């Protein structure tokens, strides 16, 4: 009997399937009622697990059901969007998340007029409290109990990248879920719309939420030696690639030196419009696509973000080089 797999992340996680054909990507899967559909090899490897296995470590912070380890994106996505909405006042995702955690505690305590208390905290702690209306604050009173629990938990509340909005996502290596519609006829065509994939990128996931680009890289990966043989590649866009739907390009390389020097803290001051976070082996970079750093040395391009050459990933042996730019 074929092994059974479970989709642990998606809009309706928990689907049990058998792997019918895994020869080449895309893979063919079959549900218990005989419906067959296809997913890319990357999708299968990242969003399905052997039945009974744990949720992979890199997704643990998104778990919405501790008893099963499943991740329901319909629950998570509105919370992340809400944090991003309050981020406009703080100009910092972590501080906006902390404000929502504080808000949930105050609401559950039922102490005083929440809107008045929240307004005072915003005025005291945030950069632009005027960007948050009273109606925005009243929205927090409508959050259901499950979402309150997730915001207060030690897992969901530390998530720091956009989730949901698959139509705005660019995928390579860690692709968002493609919804399975059982009413569709059996087919062998890809579910990915043209233009949503940057081809040939390796170990790089890019998500775009409005004008914020988030780049995720698994630092535990090893793609083999570089052409020079002096480094081992960890992730690469394999040249400068156009960001679909934008007039900008991105070039990125992460590598380890085969003969590393003493690890330093990294040249953080050289980063321009790039925010870096490292959580275990997951490197996350944030780039605001509305910001212009200045023209390139040649004057032909406008730099939107740069690491200022190859720089150390803080407190780690890997180095990263990133440039985001558009032609002038």
N, C-alpha and C positions, 0 to 999 in steps of 0.2 A: 504494500500500500504506500502511495506517495506521502511524503511528509506534509503536514499542514502548517500554514503560516497565518499570522494574524496581522492585520493592518492596525498599528498602534497609534498612528497619528493621522488625523483627518477631520472632515466635517461630521462624519459619523463613524468613529473608530470602532474596531471590534470585528470587522469583516474577516471571516475565515476562508482561506483559499488553498488550493493545491497548485504547485508550480508544474505546469504542463510542459512548457518548452523554455529552457534557459540556455539554449545553444548560443545565440547571439542576441544582442539588444535590438528590438524590444522583446521582453519576456511575455509569454502567454500564461495567464492565470485562469483558474476555473473555480467558481463558487460551488457551494454544496448543492444548489439547484441546477447546476449544469451550465450556467451562463459563463461564457469565456470573454475575456478582454485582455488588453495588452497594456503594459507599462514599460518604461525604459528600465534598463538594468540599474541605473543610479536611483531611480524612484523606488524600485523594489528593495535594493540594498539598504536604503535609508529610512523607509517608512513601513517595512514589513519585518516581522521577527518570527522565528520559529515559535510555534504555539507553546506557551508555558514559560518562555524565556523572559528575562527582565527587559525593561525599556533601556535602550542604549544610554550611557552616561551623559552624552552631550545634549540629550533631550529631557533629562530629568527635571529641569527647572520649569518645564512647561506642563508637567503632569497635572491633569484635572481630576483624576480619580486614583487616589493612592492605593486602593484595594486591587485595582487591575493594572495600574501603570499606563492607562490609556490617556491620550491627549486629544481633547475635543477643541478644535480650532474655533468653533462657533462660540465657545465660552471664553477662550483666551483672547481672540482678536479684539473684541470690544474693550477689554481692559487695557490692552496695549494702546489702542487708539485714544482711550481716555487719558492715559498717562501722557501721551504725545500732545494732547490738547492743553494740558496744564503745563507742559514743558515750555510753552511760549512765554509764560510769566517768569519761569526760573532760568530759562536758557540752559537747562541741565536736566537730563533724563532722570538721574538718580535722585536729585532733589525733588523733582516732580513726583516721583514714585514715593518718596518719603512723606510728602505732603498728603498723598492719597491714603497711605497707611495711617497717618495721624488722623485723617478725616474719618476713616472707618472706625477707629477706636472711639473717637468723640461721639459719633453717631450711635454706636452700640452702647455707650455709657449713658446717652440721653442727657448729657449735662449742658443745660443752657440752650440759647438760640444758636444752632450750629452755623447758620450763615454769618451771623455777627462774629462768632469766634473765628471762623475760617477767614473772614475778611481781614481781621486783625493780624492773623498769622501771615497771610499773604503780604500785607503791608510791611510787616516786620522782616520777613525772610526773602521775599522774591524781588527780582529786578524790575518787573513790569506788572504790578498787581492790577493795574487798570485794564489789562487785556483779558482778565477773567471777570465775567459778569455774574450777577446774583443768580441768574438762571443757570449758569454753568455750575455753580455751587449747589443749587437745588437738585441738579441731576444726580449728584452723589447720594442724595437721600433716596433715590429710586433704585440703587444697585441692589440686586437680589442677594439672598443670604449666601448662596454658593460663591458668588463673585467676591463678596466681602471676605469670606474665609480664605479665598485664594490670594487676595491682596494682602491679608495679614499673615499668610503662611511664610515659612522660611524658604520656600521653593519658588512658587510662581512670582513672588514679589521681587526677586532679584533678576528676572529676565530683562535683557537690555538690547533687544533688537526687534525691528518691526515684524509682526506676525499677521497673516491674513492678506487681503487684497491681492489674490494670485494674479489678477489681470495686470498689476503693476510690477510684477516680479520678473527679474532676469535670472535665469537659472543655468548653473553648470556645476555638476558634481554633487550638490545637495538640493535637488530640485523640490519645489513645493508640490504638494499632492495634486494630482489630476482627478477631478471628481468622476466617479463611476456612475453612469446612468443605466440602470438595469433595463429601462424601457427601450434603450437603443438596440438596434440589430447587431448581431455579431459582426465585428469588423477588425481589420488588421492595420488601420491607419493610425498615425500618432495623434494624440489628443492635444499636443502642443501647438498653439497658434503660431503662424509664421512671424518671425521677428522677435520672439520672446527668449531666444537662446543665443548666447555668445558662444560660437563654436570653438572647440579645441582648448578652452580654459581647463586647467587641471587643479583640483582641490580648491576651487574658488567659488563661493556662492555670493551673489550680489542681489540685494533686495532694494527696491526703491519705493518709499512711502512719501508721496507728494515730491518734495525737493530734497529729501534726506536719503542719501545712498548709504547702505550698510553693507560691509564686506565681511564675510566670515571665512576663516581658514582653520583647518584642523592641523595643528602644529605637530601632532604625533605621526603624520604621514611622511613618507620618504619616496620621492619620485625617481630616485636614481641620480647618478652624477651629471653635472652640467657638461657642456661641450668641451670646456677647458679641463675638466677633471679635477679642478681645485675645490669645487663645492658640490654638495648634494642638494638638489632641488626639493623644496617642500610644497610650493604652490607657484603657479605661473599663469598669466593670461596669454602666454606665448606671443609676445609682441603687443602693440597698441591696438586695442579693439574698440570699435564704435559702440557706444551705449545705446541700445535700441530706443527709439523715441526721443533721443536727445541729439544735440549737435556737438556732443563732447566725446572724447576718447579716454580710455583708461589703459595704463600699462602698469603691471605689478609683477614683482618677483619676490619670493621668500626662499631663503636657502640657509644651509649650515656650512660653515667652512670645514673642510676635511682636516685641517690642522688649526683648530680654533685658538685665538688669542685669549687673554684673560677677559672674562665677561665683565663689561662695565654696565652702567645704568642706561646708556643710550643717549643720543643727542636729542633730547626732547624738544629743545628750543628750535631745532631746525624744522620741526613739523609745522606746516602751515595749512590751516583748515582741515586737519586730520586729528581725530580723537581716537586713541587706542585703549582697548580694554583687553585684558588677558584673564580668562577663567579656566584654570587647569590647562588643558591643551587647546582650548578654543580661543583664537585671536579674532577680535571684532574691531573693525575700523568704521568710523562715522565721517561722512563727507557731506557738507551742505552744498548742493549744486547751484545755489543762487549766489554764492560768494566768489569774487574774483580776487586772486592773490596779487596778480600783476602780470605783465607781459613776459614772455620767455626772453632769453638772451638774444635770440635771433630776431625777435620782434614779430615773428609770424604767428605765434600762438598766445592765447591768454591762459595762464595757469589758474586752475580752479582749486587744486589741492596738490601738495607735494610733501614727501618726507625729507626733501633736501638731500638726495642721494641715498645710498644704502646705509641704513641705521639699524642698531640693535633693537630687537624686541625686548622691552624692558625686563631685566633680570632673567633673560633666557639666552641661549647660544645662537638663536636664529637671527638673521638679518633680513630687513625688508626694504625694498625700493618701490615707491608708488608715485605715479604722476597722473593727474586728471587734468585735461586741457581741452580747449576748443580753438579752432582756427580763427584768426582775426580777419 
